[in-house]
């Protein structure tokens, strides 16, 4: 039997803002919008930046789960 899906503590708009904030703060990516330009849509980032961004996203998920 499938486990019922629990609602998230954040709205889709809040999640989008959080992801954009993490991208900017950790990866120095100004927007997550597609701009149809390789130069603007593909970014070279460090592995420590990726790790930092993933940790921030993980922590945001933990905090959201605590609010339920």
CHARMM-style PDB file with segment names, atoms N, HN, CA, C and O in Angstrom:
ATOM      1  N   UNK     1       0.849  -1.182   0.000  1.00  0.00      PROA
ATOM      2  CA  UNK     1       0.000   0.000   0.000  1.00  0.00      PROA
ATOM      3  C   UNK     1       0.890   1.240   0.000  1.00  0.00      PROA
ATOM      4  O   UNK     1       1.859   1.311   0.756  1.00  0.00      PROA
ATOM      5  N   UNK     2       0.566   2.201  -0.835  1.00  0.00      PROA
ATOM      6  HN  UNK     2      -0.221   2.143  -1.449  1.00  0.00      PROA
ATOM      7  CA  UNK     2       1.358   3.426  -0.953  1.00  0.00      PROA
ATOM      8  C   UNK     2       1.135   4.320   0.262  1.00  0.00      PROA
ATOM      9  O   UNK     2       0.023   4.443   0.774  1.00  0.00      PROA
ATOM     10  N   UNK     3       2.204   4.926   0.697  1.00  0.00      PROA
ATOM     11  HN  UNK     3       3.107   4.826   0.281  1.00  0.00      PROA
ATOM     12  CA  UNK     3       2.134   5.861   1.813  1.00  0.00      PROA
ATOM     13  C   UNK     3       1.447   7.150   1.348  1.00  0.00      PROA
ATOM     14  O   UNK     3       1.817   7.686   0.303  1.00  0.00      PROA
ATOM     15  N   UNK     4       0.465   7.659   2.084  1.00  0.00      PROA
ATOM     16  HN  UNK     4       0.164   7.224   2.932  1.00  0.00      PROA
ATOM     17  CA  UNK     4      -0.205   8.890   1.649  1.00  0.00      PROA
ATOM     18  C   UNK     4       0.765  10.069   1.630  1.00  0.00      PROA
ATOM     19  O   UNK     4       1.627  10.199   2.499  1.00  0.00      PROA
ATOM     20  N   UNK     5       0.606  10.916   0.630  1.00  0.00      PROA
ATOM     21  HN  UNK     5      -0.095  10.810  -0.075  1.00  0.00      PROA
ATOM     22  CA  UNK     5       1.458  12.078   0.471  1.00  0.00      PROA
ATOM     23  C   UNK     5       1.056  13.151   1.480  1.00  0.00      PROA
ATOM     24  O   UNK     5      -0.122  13.490   1.593  1.00  0.00      PROA
ATOM     25  N   UNK     6       2.032  13.682   2.208  1.00  0.00      PROA
ATOM     26  HN  UNK     6       2.989  13.406   2.115  1.00  0.00      PROA
ATOM     27  CA  UNK     6       1.755  14.746   3.159  1.00  0.00      PROA
ATOM     28  C   UNK     6       1.922  16.091   2.471  1.00  0.00      PROA
ATOM     29  O   UNK     6       2.823  16.253   1.648  1.00  0.00      PROA
ATOM     30  N   UNK     7       1.072  17.057   2.792  1.00  0.00      PROA
ATOM     31  HN  UNK     7       0.340  16.926   3.461  1.00  0.00      PROA
ATOM     32  CA  UNK     7       1.221  18.377   2.183  1.00  0.00      PROA
ATOM     33  C   UNK     7       2.505  19.047   2.659  1.00  0.00      PROA
ATOM     34  O   UNK     7       2.952  18.824   3.784  1.00  0.00      PROA
ATOM     35  N   UNK     8       3.093  19.868   1.797  1.00  0.00      PROA
ATOM     36  HN  UNK     8       2.730  20.049   0.882  1.00  0.00      PROA
ATOM     37  CA  UNK     8       4.302  20.578   2.189  1.00  0.00      PROA
ATOM     38  C   UNK     8       3.921  21.821   2.975  1.00  0.00      PROA
ATOM     39  O   UNK     8       2.808  22.332   2.853  1.00  0.00      PROA
ATOM     40  N   UNK     9       4.850  22.295   3.774  1.00  0.00      PROA
ATOM     41  HN  UNK     9       5.754  21.880   3.873  1.00  0.00      PROA
ATOM     42  CA  UNK     9       4.608  23.483   4.578  1.00  0.00      PROA
ATOM     43  C   UNK     9       4.723  24.744   3.736  1.00  0.00      PROA
ATOM     44  O   UNK     9       4.283  25.811   4.163  1.00  0.00      PROA
ATOM     45  N   UNK    10       5.306  24.640   2.548  1.00  0.00      PROA
ATOM     46  HN  UNK    10       5.663  23.773   2.201  1.00  0.00      PROA
ATOM     47  CA  UNK    10       5.510  25.799   1.690  1.00  0.00      PROA
ATOM     48  C   UNK    10       4.634  25.712   0.447  1.00  0.00      PROA
ATOM     49  O   UNK    10       4.374  24.624  -0.068  1.00  0.00      PROA
ATOM     50  N   UNK    11       4.188  26.855  -0.022  1.00  0.00      PROA
ATOM     51  HN  UNK    11       4.399  27.738   0.397  1.00  0.00      PROA
ATOM     52  CA  UNK    11       3.421  26.902  -1.268  1.00  0.00      PROA
ATOM     53  C   UNK    11       4.385  26.742  -2.441  1.00  0.00      PROA
ATOM     54  O   UNK    11       5.591  26.911  -2.263  1.00  0.00      PROA
ATOM     55  N   UNK    12       3.889  26.424  -3.627  1.00  0.00      PROA
ATOM     56  HN  UNK    12       2.910  26.286  -3.771  1.00  0.00      PROA
ATOM     57  CA  UNK    12       4.771  26.330  -4.800  1.00  0.00      PROA
ATOM     58  C   UNK    12       5.563  27.623  -5.055  1.00  0.00      PROA
ATOM     59  O   UNK    12       6.730  27.560  -5.441  1.00  0.00      PROA
ATOM     60  N   UNK    13       4.953  28.770  -4.849  1.00  0.00      PROA
ATOM     61  HN  UNK    13       4.005  28.821  -4.535  1.00  0.00      PROA
ATOM     62  CA  UNK    13       5.662  30.042  -5.021  1.00  0.00      PROA
ATOM     63  C   UNK    13       6.774  30.204  -3.995  1.00  0.00      PROA
ATOM     64  O   UNK    13       7.852  30.701  -4.321  1.00  0.00      PROA
ATOM     65  N   UNK    14       6.521  29.787  -2.759  1.00  0.00      PROA
ATOM     66  HN  UNK    14       5.645  29.384  -2.495  1.00  0.00      PROA
ATOM     67  CA  UNK    14       7.544  29.867  -1.714  1.00  0.00      PROA
ATOM     68  C   UNK    14       8.703  28.912  -2.009  1.00  0.00      PROA
ATOM     69  O   UNK    14       9.863  29.242  -1.763  1.00  0.00      PROA
ATOM     70  N   UNK    15       8.387  27.745  -2.528  1.00  0.00      PROA
ATOM     71  HN  UNK    15       7.445  27.476  -2.727  1.00  0.00      PROA
ATOM     72  CA  UNK    15       9.427  26.780  -2.896  1.00  0.00      PROA
ATOM     73  C   UNK    15      10.295  27.359  -4.001  1.00  0.00      PROA
ATOM     74  O   UNK    15      11.520  27.258  -3.951  1.00  0.00      PROA
ATOM     75  N   UNK    16       9.659  27.968  -5.003  1.00  0.00      PROA
ATOM     76  HN  UNK    16       8.663  28.050  -5.044  1.00  0.00      PROA
ATOM     77  CA  UNK    16      10.402  28.581  -6.109  1.00  0.00      PROA
ATOM     78  C   UNK    16      11.340  29.668  -5.591  1.00  0.00      PROA
ATOM     79  O   UNK    16      12.493  29.738  -6.015  1.00  0.00      PROA
ATOM     80  N   UNK    17      10.867  30.509  -4.688  1.00  0.00      PROA
ATOM     81  HN  UNK    17       9.930  30.452  -4.343  1.00  0.00      PROA
ATOM     82  CA  UNK    17      11.712  31.554  -4.111  1.00  0.00      PROA
ATOM     83  C   UNK    17      12.870  30.960  -3.321  1.00  0.00      PROA
ATOM     84  O   UNK    17      13.994  31.458  -3.389  1.00  0.00      PROA
ATOM     85  N   UNK    18      12.599  29.909  -2.582  1.00  0.00      PROA
ATOM     86  HN  UNK    18      11.686  29.505  -2.528  1.00  0.00      PROA
ATOM     87  CA  UNK    18      13.647  29.243  -1.809  1.00  0.00      PROA
ATOM     88  C   UNK    18      14.715  28.662  -2.726  1.00  0.00      PROA
ATOM     89  O   UNK    18      15.909  28.826  -2.474  1.00  0.00      PROA
ATOM     90  N   UNK    19      14.290  27.983  -3.790  1.00  0.00      PROA
ATOM     91  HN  UNK    19      13.320  27.849  -3.994  1.00  0.00      PROA
ATOM     92  CA  UNK    19      15.255  27.400  -4.731  1.00  0.00      PROA
ATOM     93  C   UNK    19      16.086  28.481  -5.414  1.00  0.00      PROA
ATOM     94  O   UNK    19      17.295  28.318  -5.581  1.00  0.00      PROA
ATOM     95  N   UNK    20      15.453  29.580  -5.810  1.00  0.00      PROA
ATOM     96  HN  UNK    20      14.471  29.712  -5.675  1.00  0.00      PROA
ATOM     97  CA  UNK    20      16.191  30.677  -6.434  1.00  0.00      PROA
ATOM     98  C   UNK    20      17.178  31.298  -5.453  1.00  0.00      PROA
ATOM     99  O   UNK    20      18.281  31.684  -5.839  1.00  0.00      PROA
ATOM    100  N   UNK    21      16.788  31.392  -4.200  1.00  0.00      PROA
ATOM    101  HN  UNK    21      15.892  31.078  -3.887  1.00  0.00      PROA
ATOM    102  CA  UNK    21      17.670  31.937  -3.171  1.00  0.00      PROA
ATOM    103  C   UNK    21      18.888  31.035  -2.969  1.00  0.00      PROA
ATOM    104  O   UNK    21      20.012  31.523  -2.856  1.00  0.00      PROA
ATOM    105  N   UNK    22      18.666  29.730  -2.924  1.00  0.00      PROA
ATOM    106  HN  UNK    22      17.753  29.333  -3.016  1.00  0.00      PROA
ATOM    107  CA  UNK    22      19.774  28.777  -2.770  1.00  0.00      PROA
ATOM    108  C   UNK    22      20.697  28.857  -3.989  1.00  0.00      PROA
ATOM    109  O   UNK    22      21.919  28.866  -3.840  1.00  0.00      PROA
ATOM    110  N   UNK    23      20.123  28.914  -5.186  1.00  0.00      PROA
ATOM    111  HN  UNK    23      19.131  28.906  -5.307  1.00  0.00      PROA
ATOM    112  CA  UNK    23      20.936  29.005  -6.401  1.00  0.00      PROA
ATOM    113  C   UNK    23      21.798  30.259  -6.396  1.00  0.00      PROA
ATOM    114  O   UNK    23      22.967  30.213  -6.780  1.00  0.00      PROA
ATOM    115  N   UNK    24      21.233  31.367  -5.967  1.00  0.00      PROA
ATOM    116  HN  UNK    24      20.284  31.404  -5.655  1.00  0.00      PROA
ATOM    117  CA  UNK    24      21.992  32.613  -5.940  1.00  0.00      PROA
ATOM    118  C   UNK    24      23.055  32.591  -4.845  1.00  0.00      PROA
ATOM    119  O   UNK    24      24.211  32.932  -5.095  1.00  0.00      PROA
ATOM    120  N   UNK    25      22.674  32.196  -3.647  1.00  0.00      PROA
ATOM    121  HN  UNK    25      21.735  31.919  -3.443  1.00  0.00      PROA
ATOM    122  CA  UNK    25      23.590  32.243  -2.498  1.00  0.00      PROA
ATOM    123  C   UNK    25      24.745  31.243  -2.589  1.00  0.00      PROA
ATOM    124  O   UNK    25      25.856  31.533  -2.146  1.00  0.00      PROA
ATOM    125  N   UNK    26      24.484  30.077  -3.159  1.00  0.00      PROA
ATOM    126  HN  UNK    26      23.581  29.841  -3.519  1.00  0.00      PROA
ATOM    127  CA  UNK    26      25.486  29.011  -3.146  1.00  0.00      PROA
ATOM    128  C   UNK    26      26.162  28.771  -4.495  1.00  0.00      PROA
ATOM    129  O   UNK    26      27.307  28.324  -4.554  1.00  0.00      PROA
ATOM    130  N   UNK    27      25.442  29.073  -5.575  1.00  0.00      PROA
ATOM    131  HN  UNK    27      24.511  29.436  -5.527  1.00  0.00      PROA
ATOM    132  CA  UNK    27      25.977  28.786  -6.909  1.00  0.00      PROA
ATOM    133  C   UNK    27      26.197  30.050  -7.743  1.00  0.00      PROA
ATOM    134  O   UNK    27      26.735  29.989  -8.848  1.00  0.00      PROA
ATOM    135  N   UNK    28      25.777  31.188  -7.203  1.00  0.00      PROA
ATOM    136  HN  UNK    28      25.340  31.238  -6.305  1.00  0.00      PROA
ATOM    137  CA  UNK    28      25.905  32.485  -7.880  1.00  0.00      PROA
ATOM    138  C   UNK    28      25.169  32.509  -9.215  1.00  0.00      PROA
ATOM    139  O   UNK    28      25.610  33.139 -10.176  1.00  0.00      PROA
ATOM    140  N   UNK    29      24.025  31.802  -9.251  1.00  0.00      PROA
ATOM    141  HN  UNK    29      23.667  31.291  -8.470  1.00  0.00      PROA
ATOM    142  CA  UNK    29      23.150  31.780 -10.422  1.00  0.00      PROA
ATOM    143  C   UNK    29      22.004  32.737 -10.132  1.00  0.00      PROA
ATOM    144  O   UNK    29      21.265  32.555  -9.165  1.00  0.00      PROA
ATOM    145  N   UNK    30      21.858  33.758 -10.972  1.00  0.00      PROA
ATOM    146  HN  UNK    30      22.459  33.906 -11.758  1.00  0.00      PROA
ATOM    147  CA  UNK    30      20.903  34.834 -10.706  1.00  0.00      PROA
ATOM    148  C   UNK    30      19.446  34.451 -10.901  1.00  0.00      PROA
ATOM    149  O   UNK    30      18.574  34.988 -10.218  1.00  0.00      PROA
ATOM    150  N   UNK    31      19.163  33.533 -11.820  1.00  0.00      PROA
ATOM    151  HN  UNK    31      19.871  33.097 -12.375  1.00  0.00      PROA
ATOM    152  CA  UNK    31      17.782  33.124 -12.054  1.00  0.00      PROA
ATOM    153  C   UNK    31      17.748  31.660 -12.471  1.00  0.00      PROA
ATOM    154  O   UNK    31      18.713  31.134 -13.026  1.00  0.00      PROA
ATOM    155  N   UNK    32      16.631  31.019 -12.197  1.00  0.00      PROA
ATOM    156  HN  UNK    32      15.847  31.447 -11.746  1.00  0.00      PROA
ATOM    157  CA  UNK    32      16.429  29.639 -12.635  1.00  0.00      PROA
ATOM    158  C   UNK    32      15.507  29.589 -13.848  1.00  0.00      PROA
ATOM    159  O   UNK    32      15.102  28.508 -14.278  1.00  0.00      PROA
ATOM    160  N   UNK    33      15.176  30.747 -14.397  1.00  0.00      PROA
ATOM    161  HN  UNK    33      15.505  31.625 -14.048  1.00  0.00      PROA
ATOM    162  CA  UNK    33      14.348  30.819 -15.596  1.00  0.00      PROA
ATOM    163  C   UNK    33      15.184  30.446 -16.822  1.00  0.00      PROA
ATOM    164  O   UNK    33      16.349  30.830 -16.924  1.00  0.00      PROA
ATOM    165  N   UNK    34      14.589  29.703 -17.743  1.00  0.00      PROA
ATOM    166  HN  UNK    34      13.643  29.391 -17.661  1.00  0.00      PROA
ATOM    167  CA  UNK    34      15.249  29.375 -19.000  1.00  0.00      PROA
ATOM    168  C   UNK    34      15.309  30.634 -19.860  1.00  0.00      PROA
ATOM    169  O   UNK    34      14.310  31.331 -20.038  1.00  0.00      PROA
ATOM    170  N   UNK    35      16.500  30.910 -20.389  1.00  0.00      PROA
ATOM    171  HN  UNK    35      17.312  30.344 -20.244  1.00  0.00      PROA
ATOM    172  CA  UNK    35      16.670  32.116 -21.201  1.00  0.00      PROA
ATOM    173  C   UNK    35      17.050  31.779 -22.648  1.00  0.00      PROA
ATOM    174  O   UNK    35      17.357  32.673 -23.437  1.00  0.00      PROA
ATOM    175  N   UNK    36      17.029  30.497 -22.987  1.00  0.00      PROA
ATOM    176  HN  UNK    36      16.780  29.771 -22.346  1.00  0.00      PROA
ATOM    177  CA  UNK    36      17.287  30.034 -24.355  1.00  0.00      PROA
ATOM    178  C   UNK    36      18.614  30.527 -24.913  1.00  0.00      PROA
ATOM    179  O   UNK    36      18.715  30.913 -26.078  1.00  0.00      PROA
ATOM    180  N   UNK    37      19.612  30.505 -24.069  1.00  0.00      PROA
ATOM    181  HN  UNK    37      19.530  30.191 -23.123  1.00  0.00      PROA
ATOM    182  CA  UNK    37      20.959  30.891 -24.463  1.00  0.00      PROA
ATOM    183  C   UNK    37      21.931  30.018 -23.680  1.00  0.00      PROA
ATOM    184  O   UNK    37      21.910  30.010 -22.449  1.00  0.00      PROA
ATOM    185  N   UNK    38      22.782  29.284 -24.391  1.00  0.00      PROA
ATOM    186  HN  UNK    38      22.799  29.291 -25.391  1.00  0.00      PROA
ATOM    187  CA  UNK    38      23.742  28.423 -23.697  1.00  0.00      PROA
ATOM    188  C   UNK    38      24.558  29.216 -22.690  1.00  0.00      PROA
ATOM    189  O   UNK    38      24.796  28.755 -21.574  1.00  0.00      PROA
ATOM    190  N   UNK    39      24.982  30.393 -23.081  1.00  0.00      PROA
ATOM    191  HN  UNK    39      24.789  30.767 -23.989  1.00  0.00      PROA
ATOM    192  CA  UNK    39      25.809  31.234 -22.217  1.00  0.00      PROA
ATOM    193  C   UNK    39      25.083  31.620 -20.930  1.00  0.00      PROA
ATOM    194  O   UNK    39      25.712  31.815 -19.889  1.00  0.00      PROA
ATOM    195  N   UNK    40      23.753  31.730 -21.007  1.00  0.00      PROA
ATOM    196  HN  UNK    40      23.242  31.572 -21.852  1.00  0.00      PROA
ATOM    197  CA  UNK    40      22.983  32.147 -19.838  1.00  0.00      PROA
ATOM    198  C   UNK    40      22.315  30.990 -19.097  1.00  0.00      PROA
ATOM    199  O   UNK    40      21.973  31.122 -17.922  1.00  0.00      PROA
ATOM    200  N   UNK    41      22.130  29.861 -19.775  1.00  0.00      PROA
ATOM    201  HN  UNK    41      22.408  29.753 -20.729  1.00  0.00      PROA
ATOM    202  CA  UNK    41      21.422  28.731 -19.168  1.00  0.00      PROA
ATOM    203  C   UNK    41      22.334  27.657 -18.590  1.00  0.00      PROA
ATOM    204  O   UNK    41      21.881  26.831 -17.798  1.00  0.00      PROA
ATOM    205  N   UNK    42      23.597  27.651 -18.965  1.00  0.00      PROA
ATOM    206  HN  UNK    42      23.965  28.322 -19.608  1.00  0.00      PROA
ATOM    207  CA  UNK    42      24.541  26.666 -18.445  1.00  0.00      PROA
ATOM    208  C   UNK    42      25.597  27.393 -17.627  1.00  0.00      PROA
ATOM    209  O   UNK    42      26.123  28.423 -18.047  1.00  0.00      PROA
ATOM    210  N   UNK    43      25.901  26.845 -16.452  1.00  0.00      PROA
ATOM    211  HN  UNK    43      25.473  26.008 -16.111  1.00  0.00      PROA
ATOM    212  CA  UNK    43      26.816  27.496 -15.531  1.00  0.00      PROA
ATOM    213  C   UNK    43      27.899  26.525 -15.076  1.00  0.00      PROA
ATOM    214  O   UNK    43      27.635  25.344 -14.851  1.00  0.00      PROA
ATOM    215  N   UNK    44      29.092  27.027 -14.947  1.00  0.00      PROA
ATOM    216  HN  UNK    44      29.307  27.986 -15.130  1.00  0.00      PROA
ATOM    217  CA  UNK    44      30.184  26.236 -14.396  1.00  0.00      PROA
ATOM    218  C   UNK    44      30.231  26.540 -12.903  1.00  0.00      PROA
ATOM    219  O   UNK    44      30.419  27.686 -12.496  1.00  0.00      PROA
ATOM    220  N   UNK    45      30.055  25.496 -12.093  1.00  0.00      PROA
ATOM    221  HN  UNK    45      29.902  24.565 -12.424  1.00  0.00      PROA
ATOM    222  CA  UNK    45      30.035  25.694 -10.641  1.00  0.00      PROA
ATOM    223  C   UNK    45      31.000  24.719  -9.980  1.00  0.00      PROA
ATOM    224  O   UNK    45      31.302  23.655 -10.520  1.00  0.00      PROA
ATOM    225  N   UNK    46      31.468  25.097  -8.822  1.00  0.00      PROA
ATOM    226  HN  UNK    46      31.223  25.961  -8.383  1.00  0.00      PROA
ATOM    227  CA  UNK    46      32.397  24.243  -8.080  1.00  0.00      PROA
ATOM    228  C   UNK    46      31.639  23.105  -7.398  1.00  0.00      PROA
ATOM    229  O   UNK    46      30.441  23.205  -7.136  1.00  0.00      PROA
ATOM    230  N   UNK    47      32.359  22.031  -7.119  1.00  0.00      PROA
ATOM    231  HN  UNK    47      33.333  21.950  -7.332  1.00  0.00      PROA
ATOM    232  CA  UNK    47      31.735  20.910  -6.410  1.00  0.00      PROA
ATOM    233  C   UNK    47      31.353  21.321  -4.992  1.00  0.00      PROA
ATOM    234  O   UNK    47      30.345  20.853  -4.462  1.00  0.00      PROA
ATOM    235  N   UNK    48      32.155  22.198  -4.369  1.00  0.00      PROA
ATOM    236  HN  UNK    48      32.974  22.579  -4.800  1.00  0.00      PROA
ATOM    237  CA  UNK    48      31.797  22.639  -3.019  1.00  0.00      PROA
ATOM    238  C   UNK    48      30.570  23.542  -3.056  1.00  0.00      PROA
ATOM    239  O   UNK    48      29.815  23.584  -2.085  1.00  0.00      PROA
ATOM    240  N   UNK    49      30.354  24.259  -4.145  1.00  0.00      PROA
ATOM    241  HN  UNK    49      30.968  24.225  -4.934  1.00  0.00      PROA
ATOM    242  CA  UNK    49      29.137  25.055  -4.294  1.00  0.00      PROA
ATOM    243  C   UNK    49      27.913  24.167  -4.439  1.00  0.00      PROA
ATOM    244  O   UNK    49      26.864  24.437  -3.855  1.00  0.00      PROA
ATOM    245  N   UNK    50      28.058  23.097  -5.228  1.00  0.00      PROA
ATOM    246  HN  UNK    50      28.911  22.878  -5.702  1.00  0.00      PROA
ATOM    247  CA  UNK    50      26.966  22.143  -5.392  1.00  0.00      PROA
ATOM    248  C   UNK    50      26.659  21.483  -4.056  1.00  0.00      PROA
ATOM    249  O   UNK    50      25.494  21.349  -3.681  1.00  0.00      PROA
ATOM    250  N   UNK    51      27.694  21.070  -3.337  1.00  0.00      PROA
ATOM    251  HN  UNK    51      28.640  21.179  -3.641  1.00  0.00      PROA
ATOM    252  CA  UNK    51      27.490  20.433  -2.031  1.00  0.00      PROA
ATOM    253  C   UNK    51      26.798  21.392  -1.073  1.00  0.00      PROA
ATOM    254  O   UNK    51      25.870  21.003  -0.364  1.00  0.00      PROA
ATOM    255  N   UNK    52      27.239  22.623  -1.049  1.00  0.00      PROA
ATOM    256  HN  UNK    52      27.993  22.939  -1.625  1.00  0.00      PROA
ATOM    257  CA  UNK    52      26.638  23.633  -0.177  1.00  0.00      PROA
ATOM    258  C   UNK    52      25.163  23.864  -0.534  1.00  0.00      PROA
ATOM    259  O   UNK    52      24.320  23.979   0.356  1.00  0.00      PROA
ATOM    260  N   UNK    53      24.855  23.932  -1.821  1.00  0.00      PROA
ATOM    261  HN  UNK    53      25.540  23.839  -2.545  1.00  0.00      PROA
ATOM    262  CA  UNK    53      23.478  24.128  -2.260  1.00  0.00      PROA
ATOM    263  C   UNK    53      22.612  22.930  -1.888  1.00  0.00      PROA
ATOM    264  O   UNK    53      21.475  23.096  -1.449  1.00  0.00      PROA
ATOM    265  N   UNK    54      23.147  21.728  -2.063  1.00  0.00      PROA
ATOM    266  HN  UNK    54      24.071  21.593  -2.420  1.00  0.00      PROA
ATOM    267  CA  UNK    54      22.394  20.525  -1.695  1.00  0.00      PROA
ATOM    268  C   UNK    54      22.148  20.461  -0.194  1.00  0.00      PROA
ATOM    269  O   UNK    54      21.066  20.070   0.246  1.00  0.00      PROA
ATOM    270  N   UNK    55      23.141  20.841   0.584  1.00  0.00      PROA
ATOM    271  HN  UNK    55      24.019  21.158   0.227  1.00  0.00      PROA
ATOM    272  CA  UNK    55      22.968  20.863   2.045  1.00  0.00      PROA
ATOM    273  C   UNK    55      21.907  21.879   2.455  1.00  0.00      PROA
ATOM    274  O   UNK    55      21.102  21.611   3.348  1.00  0.00      PROA
ATOM    275  N   UNK    56      21.903  23.042   1.806  1.00  0.00      PROA
ATOM    276  HN  UNK    56      22.557  23.259   1.081  1.00  0.00      PROA
ATOM    277  CA  UNK    56      20.898  24.071   2.107  1.00  0.00      PROA
ATOM    278  C   UNK    56      19.497  23.569   1.750  1.00  0.00      PROA
ATOM    279  O   UNK    56      18.548  23.798   2.500  1.00  0.00      PROA
ATOM    280  N   UNK    57      19.364  22.890   0.618  1.00  0.00      PROA
ATOM    281  HN  UNK    57      20.135  22.704   0.009  1.00  0.00      PROA
ATOM    282  CA  UNK    57      18.065  22.350   0.218  1.00  0.00      PROA
ATOM    283  C   UNK    57      17.618  21.243   1.184  1.00  0.00      PROA
ATOM    284  O   UNK    57      16.447  21.168   1.554  1.00  0.00      PROA
ATOM    285  N   UNK    58      18.554  20.398   1.580  1.00  0.00      PROA
ATOM    286  HN  UNK    58      19.505  20.459   1.279  1.00  0.00      PROA
ATOM    287  CA  UNK    58      18.247  19.336   2.545  1.00  0.00      PROA
ATOM    288  C   UNK    58      17.775  19.940   3.864  1.00  0.00      PROA
ATOM    289  O   UNK    58      16.779  19.497   4.435  1.00  0.00      PROA
ATOM    290  N   UNK    59      18.483  20.939   4.339  1.00  0.00      PROA
ATOM    291  HN  UNK    59      19.293  21.300   3.875  1.00  0.00      PROA
ATOM    292  CA  UNK    59      18.121  21.577   5.613  1.00  0.00      PROA
ATOM    293  C   UNK    59      16.761  22.266   5.516  1.00  0.00      PROA
ATOM    294  O   UNK    59      15.977  22.230   6.465  1.00  0.00      PROA
ATOM    295  N   UNK    60      16.484  22.887   4.384  1.00  0.00      PROA
ATOM    296  HN  UNK    60      17.121  22.916   3.614  1.00  0.00      PROA
ATOM    297  CA  UNK    60      15.171  23.520   4.184  1.00  0.00      PROA
ATOM    298  C   UNK    60      14.071  22.460   4.242  1.00  0.00      PROA
ATOM    299  O   UNK    60      13.005  22.703   4.807  1.00  0.00      PROA
ATOM    300  N   UNK    61      14.324  21.295   3.665  1.00  0.00      PROA
ATOM    301  HN  UNK    61      15.190  21.098   3.207  1.00  0.00      PROA
ATOM    302  CA  UNK    61      13.360  20.196   3.725  1.00  0.00      PROA
ATOM    303  C   UNK    61      13.154  19.691   5.141  1.00  0.00      PROA
ATOM    304  O   UNK    61      12.029  19.405   5.549  1.00  0.00      PROA
ATOM    305  N   UNK    62      14.243  19.583   5.886  1.00  0.00      PROA
ATOM    306  HN  UNK    62      15.157  19.815   5.554  1.00  0.00      PROA
ATOM    307  CA  UNK    62      14.124  19.156   7.299  1.00  0.00      PROA
ATOM    308  C   UNK    62      13.291  20.147   8.096  1.00  0.00      PROA
ATOM    309  O   UNK    62      12.435  19.755   8.888  1.00  0.00      PROA
ATOM    310  N   UNK    63      13.544  21.433   7.883  1.00  0.00      PROA
ATOM    311  HN  UNK    63      14.240  21.752   7.239  1.00  0.00      PROA
ATOM    312  CA  UNK    63      12.802  22.464   8.611  1.00  0.00      PROA
ATOM    313  C   UNK    63      11.315  22.445   8.230  1.00  0.00      PROA
ATOM    314  O   UNK    63      10.447  22.617   9.085  1.00  0.00      PROA
ATOM    315  N   UNK    64      11.038  22.236   6.956  1.00  0.00      PROA
ATOM    316  HN  UNK    64      11.744  22.096   6.261  1.00  0.00      PROA
ATOM    317  CA  UNK    64       9.637  22.169   6.500  1.00  0.00      PROA
ATOM    318  C   UNK    64       8.939  20.965   7.115  1.00  0.00      PROA
ATOM    319  O   UNK    64       7.765  21.048   7.476  1.00  0.00      PROA
ATOM    320  N   UNK    65       9.646  19.851   7.239  1.00  0.00      PROA
ATOM    321  HN  UNK    65      10.600  19.783   6.947  1.00  0.00      PROA
ATOM    322  CA  UNK    65       9.049  18.643   7.826  1.00  0.00      PROA
ATOM    323  C   UNK    65       8.742  18.845   9.307  1.00  0.00      PROA
ATOM    324  O   UNK    65       7.762  18.301   9.815  1.00  0.00      PROA
ATOM    325  N   UNK    66       9.557  19.607   9.991  1.00  0.00      PROA
ATOM    326  HN  UNK    66      10.354  20.049   9.578  1.00  0.00      PROA
ATOM    327  CA  UNK    66       9.336  19.867  11.411  1.00  0.00      PROA
ATOM    328  C   UNK    66       8.087  20.708  11.636  1.00  0.00      PROA
ATOM    329  O   UNK    66       7.447  20.602  12.682  1.00  0.00      PROA
ATOM    330  N   UNK    67       7.737  21.540  10.661  1.00  0.00      PROA
ATOM    331  HN  UNK    67       8.257  21.626   9.811  1.00  0.00      PROA
ATOM    332  CA  UNK    67       6.574  22.436  10.797  1.00  0.00      PROA
ATOM    333  C   UNK    67       5.262  21.711  10.633  1.00  0.00      PROA
ATOM    334  O   UNK    67       4.221  22.241  11.020  1.00  0.00      PROA
ATOM    335  N   UNK    68       5.273  20.492  10.062  1.00  0.00      PROA
ATOM    336  HN  UNK    68       6.118  20.061   9.748  1.00  0.00      PROA
ATOM    337  CA  UNK    68       4.029  19.742   9.848  1.00  0.00      PROA
ATOM    338  C   UNK    68       3.483  19.160  11.123  1.00  0.00      PROA
ATOM    339  OT1 UNK    68       2.443  18.502  11.105  1.00  0.00      PROA
TER     340      UNK     68
END
